[in-house]
Amino acid sequence: MTVEPRKSSFVPALGAHWLTALYDPLTRIWRAPSRIRRSVIASLALEPGMRILELGAGPGRLACQIKQAHPEVEVEAVDIDPKMVARAQKEAATRGIEVAFRTGDMTSLAREGRYDRVYSTMTFHHLEPAAKTAALAAAHGVLDSDGHFVVADFSRPRDPLQWALFAWIQQPLDGFANTRPHRDGRFEQALRDRFGGVRSAQVWRTIAGTIESFVCTP
Ligand SMILES: C[S@@+](CC[C@H](N)C(=O)[O-])C[C@H]1O[C@@H](n2cnc3c(N)ncnc32)[C@H](O)[C@@H]1O
């Protein structure tokens, strides 16, 4: 896979570059990410010989977990932040596994490879509305016609407490313009606009708001 040159600005994992080193330790303490990773792995329904691509891999925990559980699957992963890519490469080296982590922008993937599965967790809420649309088009463009795209991210709050937690904790951290489409259902609608089939797989009520995973077919 080749990716287009990196954009100069992006929303880093914890909203500010100086906090990036804390992202991995914090998500180890918070229990929701490991539950989401387990669920996404189940939704991917992996089979030997598949080629898969992660968008916005962060410190690489999910890609490494997949490669360890399914050594016969070829795993590639892209993130726009070189610091995160270096961390992910170190994680793979420590575990003694091969995952192709690369620096790149998920809104402009070159369409030279096809993947059986494309997936992304907790990354779309970092993108501006137009970039979300571009990233969904990019994911759709590299997906095999029999493949599926699995995405987990913030979604419509299912009650007032979840609405308030999202408004007070997550939105100030990652920016209102990028996160509002998740809160008001426009991200889900963008999935439905781009993919032929969209199924809600699981919903989590968390301390930072409601998270939902979707399985999308071309
Ligand atoms: C909150 S972290 C999520 C990381 C990981 N997927 C997880 O679930 O822990 C969001 C990640 O998205 C990456 N990111 C933001 N904009 C991106 C873009 N345009 N292309 C690729 N990665 C991007 C950030 O660098 C960051 O690592």
PDBQT file of the ligand as one rigid body, heavy atoms in Angstrom, charges set to zero:
ROOT
HETATM    1  C1  LIG A 301      -7.934   8.449  19.410  1.00  0.00    +0.000 C 
HETATM    2  S1  LIG A 301      -6.684   7.792  18.414  1.00  0.00    +0.000 S 
HETATM    3  C2  LIG A 301      -7.291   6.154  18.089  1.00  0.00    +0.000 C 
HETATM    4  C3  LIG A 301      -6.151   5.177  17.911  1.00  0.00    +0.000 C 
HETATM    5  C4  LIG A 301      -6.572   3.709  17.815  1.00  0.00    +0.000 C 
HETATM    6  N1  LIG A 301      -7.333   3.437  16.615  1.00  0.00    +0.000 N 
HETATM    7  C5  LIG A 301      -7.351   3.290  19.033  1.00  0.00    +0.000 C 
HETATM    8  O1  LIG A 301      -8.526   2.897  18.917  1.00  0.00    +0.000 OA
HETATM    9  O2  LIG A 301      -6.768   3.344  20.141  1.00  0.00    +0.000 OA
HETATM   10  C6  LIG A 301      -6.945   8.589  16.837  1.00  0.00    +0.000 C 
HETATM   11  C7  LIG A 301      -5.791   8.373  15.878  1.00  0.00    +0.000 C 
HETATM   12  O3  LIG A 301      -6.170   8.900  14.604  1.00  0.00    +0.000 OA
HETATM   13  C8  LIG A 301      -5.002   9.397  13.978  1.00  0.00    +0.000 C 
HETATM   14  N2  LIG A 301      -5.415  10.279  12.874  1.00  0.00    +0.000 N 
HETATM   15  C9  LIG A 301      -6.000  11.507  12.941  1.00  0.00    +0.000 A 
HETATM   16  N3  LIG A 301      -6.225  11.993  11.710  1.00  0.00    +0.000 NA
HETATM   17  C10 LIG A 301      -5.802  11.028  10.831  1.00  0.00    +0.000 A 
HETATM   18  C11 LIG A 301      -5.754  10.926   9.407  1.00  0.00    +0.000 A 
HETATM   19  N4  LIG A 301      -6.213  11.923   8.625  1.00  0.00    +0.000 N 
HETATM   20  N5  LIG A 301      -5.226   9.808   8.832  1.00  0.00    +0.000 NA
HETATM   21  C12 LIG A 301      -4.755   8.793   9.619  1.00  0.00    +0.000 A 
HETATM   22  N6  LIG A 301      -4.760   8.834  10.981  1.00  0.00    +0.000 NA
HETATM   23  C13 LIG A 301      -5.285   9.926  11.574  1.00  0.00    +0.000 A 
HETATM   24  C14 LIG A 301      -4.267  10.093  15.113  1.00  0.00    +0.000 C 
HETATM   25  O4  LIG A 301      -2.914  10.279  14.823  1.00  0.00    +0.000 OA
HETATM   26  C15 LIG A 301      -4.511   9.096  16.265  1.00  0.00    +0.000 C 
HETATM   27  O5  LIG A 301      -3.450   8.154  16.362  1.00  0.00    +0.000 OA
ENDROOT
TORSDOF 0
